[in-house]
Structures are given as structure tokens and as C-alpha cells.
Amino acid sequence: MKRQIITNCNVFDGNHEQLKLHSHIIIEDNLVTEISSSDVSAENFDEIIDAGGRTVIPGLVDCHVHVALTGGGSEMECMRADETAVRGAKNAEEMLYRGFTTVRDAGGLVWGIKHCIDTGYTIGPRIFPSHSGIGQTSGHCDNRPGAASMRTLTGYMSPVMDNKIWILADGANEVLKAARDQLFLGASQIKLFLGGGIASVFDPLYTVQYTEEEIQTLFGSN
């Protein structure tokens, strides 16, 4: 068992307004087991980190990120899947260094990145993936240009959509199948676009998307 200690720190624990001054944090196998200001011998630890009087906080949680979306719309349209993966892995590492230890990804190619983090191949936050965001034709995730041809039966069109960052699904059966596909791929939750947005051309912010039948088929009537 690996034992670490962070000494000479002030601790904000997320439950109390007051800092715990002049404290130390004991970590055993990557789990915090003790926060205390009592005296402790540092000889029994594999690693000693002197915080130098700085303040330590719990890991932050971001509930809406796109780990793999590392450029603007036109840039993403020209980006290959392998470049998206490399840049996404770098983005995940930087998120961790900013203090975010858990993120909920709201759409994008993150399964490979998540797997590499979970298996220790690279570093990054704990990722809860949605995989492909699901939207209706001419909805928030339909980022095809107006001159685009009709979409394919699989729902994928344009580099961003062909890489399965977003997927188009119309009608209750298509929506349900698209959601099941994401769960099969390991999604922790389903991302369904229900309103307009600034990143899409043909749906103003005030639009309401998907019918009640389509939504209830996916999530149930209760």
C-alpha cells in the first residue's frame, strides 16, 4: 500500500466555510484517509509533499465539457479522428491540472481517452461519457451547410458528424436506437438536444426540438 502525506497546508473540505488551518492530509492508495492538524511522523510515508502553507481543496467536478472538441467549428470540420484523439487527450490532462478530477462529457469521441485514463496509460479526470450527442434534422447538432446533400441512413454526414460527435435521429424509433447505440458503447448518460443553440445555423435559440412522443419513448412518460 502506497502512503502519501501532504503537510503544511490549509484545507477547504467543501462542507464547512472555515479552513482547517495548519493541517496535513494522509492518502493511502490514492484515497484520502485522514485530514488532521495533530502531530504525525512523516517517517511512515512513501512520499511527503510540503504544500508550503497553500490551500488544498477537493477535486472539482465539471458537469458539461467536450473533452474532444478542441477547436472551432470550421477547424473541427477539417480535423481527422486521430488528431481529435491526440488533442482530446491533451485537453483531458490540462483539465486535471486545473483541478478537475471528474467531468461529465456532453458529446464527443472520448471512449478511447477515458479508457487510456482508466487503465493508467495517460492522465486525466474521471470521465462520464455521453458519446454521440443526438439531435433532430435541422436541430442544434445538425451542422451541415445549407448546400449539403440529404443525410445518409446512418445519420452521419460531414467530418464532425462522420466522426460520430453528433448523430441525427428523427422519429421515436430512430431516437431510441441511437440512444441504445450510445449505451452499448459505454455511455453513462444520454445527450439529447432539445433546443436551439448558437453553434448551429438553422435553429434559433428559442426553438423547441423533438416531439413529446420522441422524448417519452426515450426517457419514459414519468
C-alpha positions, 0 to 999 in steps of 0.5 A, a space after each residue: 500500500 502506497 502512503 502519501 502525506 501532504 503537510 503544511 497546508 490549509 484545507 477547504 473540505 467543501 462542507 464547512 466555510 472555515 479552513 482547517 488551518 495548519 493541517 496535513 492530509 494522509 492518502 493511502 492508495 490514492 484515497 484520502 484517509 485522514 485530514 488532521 492538524 495533530 502531530 504525525 511522523 512523516 517517517 511512515 510515508 512513501 512520499 511527503 509533499 510540503 504544500 508550503 502553507 497553500 490551500 488544498 481543496 477537493 477535486 472539482 467536478 465539471 458537469 458539461 465539457 467536450 473533452 474532444 472538441 478542441 477547436 472551432 467549428 470550421 477547424 473541427 470540420 477539417 480535423 481527422 479522428 486521430 488528431 481529435 484523439 491526440 488533442 482530446 487527450 491533451 485537453 483531458 490532462 490540462 483539465 486535471 491540472 486545473 483541478 478537475 478530477 471528474 467531468 461529465 462529457 456532453 458529446 464527443 469521441 472520448 471512449 478511447 481517452 477515458 479508457 487510456 485514463 482508466 487503465 493508467 496509460 495517460 492522465 486525466 479526470 474521471 470521465 462520464 461519457 455521453 458519446 454521440 450527442 443526438 439531435 433532430 434534422 435541422 436541430 442544434 447538432 445538425 451542422 451541415 451547410 445549407 448546400 449539403 446533400 440529404 443525410 445518409 441512413 446512418 445519420 452521419 454526414 460531414 467530418 464532425 458528424 462522420 466522426 460520430 460527435 453528433 448523430 441525427 435521429 428523427 422519429 421515436 424509433 430512430 431516437 431510441 436506437 441511437 440512444 441504445 447505440 450510445 449505451 452499448 458503447 459505454 455511455 453513462 448518460 444520454 445527450 439529447 438536444 432539445 433546443 436551439 443553440 448558437 453553434 448551429 445555423 438553422 435553429 434559433 435559440 428559442 426553438 423547441 426540438 423533438 416531439 413529446 412522443 420522441 422524448 417519452 419513448 426515450 426517457 419514459 412518460 414519468 
